[in-house]
């Protein structure tokens, strides 16, 4: 059995690793042209990747203030304007 200090340290490390942002690489096609970029965020999923690719392509906007809520760009909307084949992976 671990001492309470070691157990608390291990729990703290787990919490910190979960809260820290990670780096992701997003690849996509814009009107048939390959584009790629890296982004640092706490979590990533397909919807977030499509939105980030749309921001990079100039379809969506970045919030002016940190607390400002901006509508996410959907996959059909992005595809309508030429963003396709969005793929992401942790870098």
C-alpha positions in Angstrom: 0.0 0.0 0.0 1.3 3.5 -0.9 1.8 6.2 1.6 -0.8 9.0 1.5 1.8 11.5 0.2 2.7 9.2 -2.7 -0.9 8.5 -3.5 -1.8 12.2 -3.4 1.1 13.0 -5.7 0.0 10.3 -8.2 -3.5 11.6 -8.2 -2.3 15.2 -8.7 -0.2 14.0 -11.7 -3.2 12.3 -13.2 -5.4 15.4 -12.8 -2.7 17.7 -14.3 -2.1 15.4 -17.3 -5.9 15.4 -18.0 -6.2 19.2 -17.9 -3.1 20.1 -20.0 -3.7 21.0 -23.6 -2.4 18.7 -26.3 -1.0 19.3 -29.8 -3.0 18.1 -32.7 -2.3 18.1 -36.5 -5.3 18.7 -38.8 -5.1 17.9 -42.5 -7.8 18.8 -45.0 -8.5 19.7 -48.6 -9.6 23.1 -49.6 -11.0 23.0 -53.2 -8.7 20.1 -53.9 -5.6 21.8 -52.4 -3.9 20.0 -49.4 -3.7 22.1 -46.2 -2.3 21.2 -42.9 -1.8 22.9 -39.5 -1.1 22.3 -35.8 -3.3 23.4 -33.0 -3.0 23.2 -29.2 -6.3 22.4 -27.3 -7.5 20.4 -24.4 -9.7 18.1 -26.4 -10.4 17.2 -30.0 -13.1 15.4 -31.8 -14.4 15.3 -35.4 -16.8 18.2 -35.0 -14.0 20.4 -33.5 -11.6 19.4 -36.2 -14.1 20.4 -38.9 -14.6 23.7 -37.2 -10.9 24.4 -36.8 -10.3 23.5 -40.5 -13.1 25.9 -41.4 -11.4 28.7 -39.3 -8.1 28.0 -41.1 -9.8 28.1 -44.5 -11.4 31.5 -43.6 -15.0 30.2 -43.4 -15.4 30.7 -39.6 -14.3 33.4 -37.3 -12.2 33.3 -34.2 -13.9 34.8 -31.1 -12.6 38.3 -30.3 -12.8 37.7 -26.6 -12.1 34.5 -24.7 -15.6 34.2 -23.2 -17.4 35.1 -26.5 -19.4 32.1 -27.9 -19.0 31.5 -31.6 -21.3 29.1 -33.5 -19.4 26.0 -34.6 -19.2 25.3 -38.4 -20.9 22.1 -39.3 -19.5 19.5 -41.8 -22.2 20.1 -44.4 -21.6 23.9 -44.3 -17.8 23.4 -44.6 -18.2 20.9 -47.5 -20.5 23.4 -49.3 -17.6 25.9 -49.4 -14.9 23.4 -50.4 -13.5 22.0 -47.2 -13.2 18.2 -47.5 -11.3 15.1 -46.1 -10.7 16.6 -42.7 -8.4 14.3 -40.6 -6.8 14.9 -37.3 -4.3 13.1 -35.0 -2.5 13.9 -31.8 1.0 15.3 -32.7 
